Amino acid sequence: MRDIDQIIAELSQEHPEIAVRQLEVTHPGVDDDGIWFFTYPGRLEEVQLESSSGALPFLIESNYASVYSARTVKDAVVQVANRLGLP
């Protein structure tokens, strides 16, 4: 299981309504599709996790916070939840 899969599983377990989508690229296999978008119903924020391989570390970006580099799965889970305003 890749790190991104663990992150998605943990966030989905804690917050079942969280939505995740991976960047859709024009040329699969050639273009880098290593960006995942996280949103939550009723929240304006969108959080992006970026890693070409789906493995740590992840660059985390969001609408209202500074860019951050998560080096553990737990750190990434906490950062996404916090940036979405989730407990």
Contacts in CASP RR format, 6 or more apart in sequence:
PFRMAT RR
TARGET T0000
AUTHOR 0000-0000-0000
METHOD contacts of the structure
MODEL  1
MRDIDQIIAELSQEHPEIAVRQLEVTHPGVDDDGIWFFTYPGRLEEVQLE
SSSGALPFLIESNYASVYSARTVKDAVVQVANRLGLP
1 9 0 8 1.000
2 53 0 8 1.000
2 54 0 8 1.000
2 55 0 8 1.000
3 51 0 8 1.000
3 54 0 8 1.000
3 55 0 8 1.000
3 56 0 8 1.000
3 58 0 8 1.000
3 73 0 8 1.000
3 76 0 8 1.000
4 36 0 8 1.000
4 49 0 8 1.000
4 51 0 8 1.000
4 54 0 8 1.000
4 55 0 8 1.000
4 58 0 8 1.000
6 73 0 8 1.000
7 49 0 8 1.000
7 58 0 8 1.000
7 73 0 8 1.000
7 76 0 8 1.000
7 77 0 8 1.000
7 80 0 8 1.000
8 20 0 8 1.000
8 36 0 8 1.000
10 73 0 8 1.000
10 77 0 8 1.000
11 18 0 8 1.000
11 20 0 8 1.000
11 38 0 8 1.000
11 77 0 8 1.000
11 80 0 8 1.000
11 81 0 8 1.000
12 18 0 8 1.000
12 20 0 8 1.000
14 77 0 8 1.000
14 81 0 8 1.000
14 86 0 8 1.000
15 40 0 8 1.000
15 81 0 8 1.000
15 86 0 8 1.000
17 40 0 8 1.000
17 41 0 8 1.000
18 38 0 8 1.000
18 39 0 8 1.000
18 40 0 8 1.000
18 84 0 8 1.000
18 86 0 8 1.000
19 38 0 8 1.000
19 39 0 8 1.000
19 40 0 8 1.000
19 41 0 8 1.000
20 36 0 8 1.000
20 37 0 8 1.000
20 38 0 8 1.000
21 36 0 8 1.000
21 37 0 8 1.000
22 33 0 8 1.000
22 34 0 8 1.000
22 35 0 8 1.000
22 36 0 8 1.000
22 37 0 8 1.000
23 33 0 8 1.000
23 34 0 8 1.000
23 35 0 8 1.000
23 36 0 8 1.000
23 37 0 8 1.000
24 33 0 8 1.000
25 31 0 8 1.000
25 32 0 8 1.000
25 33 0 8 1.000
32 52 0 8 1.000
34 50 0 8 1.000
34 51 0 8 1.000
34 52 0 8 1.000
34 53 0 8 1.000
34 54 0 8 1.000
35 48 0 8 1.000
35 49 0 8 1.000
35 50 0 8 1.000
36 48 0 8 1.000
36 49 0 8 1.000
36 50 0 8 1.000
37 46 0 8 1.000
37 47 0 8 1.000
37 48 0 8 1.000
38 46 0 8 1.000
38 47 0 8 1.000
38 48 0 8 1.000
38 49 0 8 1.000
38 80 0 8 1.000
38 84 0 8 1.000
39 45 0 8 1.000
39 46 0 8 1.000
39 47 0 8 1.000
39 84 0 8 1.000
40 84 0 8 1.000
40 85 0 8 1.000
40 86 0 8 1.000
43 84 0 8 1.000
43 85 0 8 1.000
44 63 0 8 1.000
45 62 0 8 1.000
45 63 0 8 1.000
45 64 0 8 1.000
45 83 0 8 1.000
45 84 0 8 1.000
45 85 0 8 1.000
46 62 0 8 1.000
46 63 0 8 1.000
47 60 0 8 1.000
47 61 0 8 1.000
47 62 0 8 1.000
47 79 0 8 1.000
47 80 0 8 1.000
47 83 0 8 1.000
47 84 0 8 1.000
48 60 0 8 1.000
48 61 0 8 1.000
48 62 0 8 1.000
49 58 0 8 1.000
49 59 0 8 1.000
49 60 0 8 1.000
49 70 0 8 1.000
49 76 0 8 1.000
49 80 0 8 1.000
50 58 0 8 1.000
50 59 0 8 1.000
50 60 0 8 1.000
50 61 0 8 1.000
51 57 0 8 1.000
51 58 0 8 1.000
51 59 0 8 1.000
56 70 0 8 1.000
56 71 0 8 1.000
56 72 0 8 1.000
56 73 0 8 1.000
56 76 0 8 1.000
57 69 0 8 1.000
57 70 0 8 1.000
57 71 0 8 1.000
58 69 0 8 1.000
58 70 0 8 1.000
58 76 0 8 1.000
59 67 0 8 1.000
59 68 0 8 1.000
59 69 0 8 1.000
60 67 0 8 1.000
60 68 0 8 1.000
60 69 0 8 1.000
60 70 0 8 1.000
60 76 0 8 1.000
60 79 0 8 1.000
60 80 0 8 1.000
60 83 0 8 1.000
61 67 0 8 1.000
61 68 0 8 1.000
62 83 0 8 1.000
64 83 0 8 1.000
65 83 0 8 1.000
68 79 0 8 1.000
70 76 0 8 1.000
70 79 0 8 1.000
81 87 0 8 1.000
END
